[in-house]
Amino acid sequence: MRNLFRGELVRITAEEPEARAKAEVFWQMDTEFHRLADSEPAKVKSERKFKKRFEKEAEDGFNSRRYLFAVRTLADDKHIGFFVLIANHVHGEAWVGIGIGEREFWGKGYGTDMMQLCLQYAFTELNMHRVSLGVHDYNPRALRAYEKAGFQMEGYTRMDILREDKRTGGFWMGILRDEWLAIRSGEANE
Amino acid sequence: MNNIYTGGLVRLSAMDAEESSKAFARWDRDSEFRRLLVSGAADLISQKALQKMVEKDLEEQSNKHHSFSVRKLDDDRLLGIVDLFVHNLTGRDAFIGLGIGEREFWGKGYGTDMLGLILQYAFNEINLKRVSLGVFEYNPRAIRTYEKAGFRHEGRERKSLNKEGKRWDMLFMGILREEWMEQNGIGITN
């Protein structure tokens, strides 16, 4: 069996609230990262506030809706990002949030590796039927990575985001269990 | 669409801590009822303590735990409880427990009706793949009801119960989604 927690470039871990707060407080200052990852207005929070939030989340542990992982590089164990799966077990659907806060790791295959681990966890461990995500239309790098992972374009929300006086939209994407299994068995046969 | 809470004789309703605890306190004095419902020693708990337990239970109810008060359709009288606990979220499997506290309604089809409702809820509302239960060898009435509803015998813990100097088996039964769908003439989707 494959190791669920280890990819080619990264591994996924549970992160102590303290370590996560230290990373997030740094990542939040990169407003480009924030705008790619989120549609809420950028906001600056103190390390203490982050820590408190993460401690509270940690108390709930791995609840049955929210599966959150920190991402570390295999090469030097650097904490570079996160992903989270919000699972609906009744319908077998999970939504993904994913981000690389350390920008020197953008565009180098780390996101692809993370998404691979994320889908593997969703389909082989949570037994989801589909995985969904949304992405801003001004984030072509992410869009390409999702397409590469096998996500299909399913919809487009027009002009829902106002950023720097420009109206932008967002794509909805999804991948079904069978599609992912087919891609993976194809890889295994190569 | 049918109302999924309404059967032929009974309906499923929200549990009210005060009402339920009063009923439990009364039903628990019927030691036969208790012995059919729980394997441990019959215990007597005050209504106040029961109410606290139920309140806490209801507060903590998550996407794993669903419990209902069962009421007669004709006069809305409270006659029992049904409980469903999804013990394996990703495998989509739940344990159910049923009890009719008012013994004048034993053996008259009320249990069958309750069971039908909770199975419908399990398979059609929360999309489970199977439903499991445990029943005591000395409860042939319940066993018959479960068999009638389509449950199959899947295992037994030999001589694990000890009541009145006699040892009895604990029986495990289960029904699969596709079995239930077929019985009820509903197309199998997945």
Boltz contact constraints between the chains, C-beta under 6 A:
constraints:
  - contact:
      token1: [A, 64]
      token2: [B, 89]
      max_distance: 6.0
  - contact:
      token1: [A, 89]
      token2: [B, 89]
      max_distance: 6.0
  - contact:
      token1: [A, 90]
      token2: [B, 126]
      max_distance: 6.0
  - contact:
      token1: [A, 90]
      token2: [B, 127]
      max_distance: 6.0
  - contact:
      token1: [A, 126]
      token2: [B, 90]
      max_distance: 6.0
  - contact:
      token1: [A, 127]
      token2: [B, 90]
      max_distance: 6.0
